[in-house]
């Protein structure tokens, strides 16, 4: 290999490695094949949506709605 770098000449039988697959695509596949990661992400997303839309779903405090002042 050093000889090729210095002189530009290849030895007989020397082949270049095949091109690697795209790293980004492999990461996406690894994420979708990781079941615990997907379940955890869905739980976190559900909790985030509850926090975000909670005041819309329950506009009144259930502990104070029956009390009269």
N, C-alpha and C positions, 0 to 999 in steps of 0.2 A: 504494500500500500504506500509506503514511504517513497519507494522507487517511482510509482506512478505520479505522486505529487511533485517530486523533484524533476522528473524527466518527461512526464506526460506519456510514457510508454507503459502498456499493460503486459503483464505476464500471460503466458498461455494458460487457459483454463480459469482465468480470473473473470468472474461475472459480478456485475453490480447487483445490489439487492433490489428486489421488486419494490415498486412504490408502496408506501404504507397507506392504509386506509385513513380517511380523515378522522382526526382525533375527536373533533366535536361530535361527529355522528356516533362514535363509540360511547362517548359520555352520555348522550341522550338515550341510547339503547340501554346503558347500564342503569340509568335512573328509572326508566320504565319497567325494567325487569326486577327492581328492588322493591318487593312488596311492602316491607315495613316502612320504607321511606314514603311510599305513596299513601299508605294508611295514615301515617303521622301528618303528612301534608294536608290530607283531607280533613283531619280533626282540627288542625290549626286554622285552616280556611273556614270551617264551620264556626269555630269560636270567634274568629274575626268578624264574620257576618253577623253573628248574634250581638256582638258588642256594637257594631256599626248600626244595625237596624233595630236594636232593642227598644229605644224610645218610641219608634213607630209602632212596633208590635204591642207594647204595653205602655200607653201614654199616661196612665194613672198609677200611683203607688198602691198596690193591693192592700197594704197595711193601713193606709190612711183613707181609702175610698169609702169605707162604711162609717167613719167617725164624723160627728158633727161638732163644729166649734162653737 
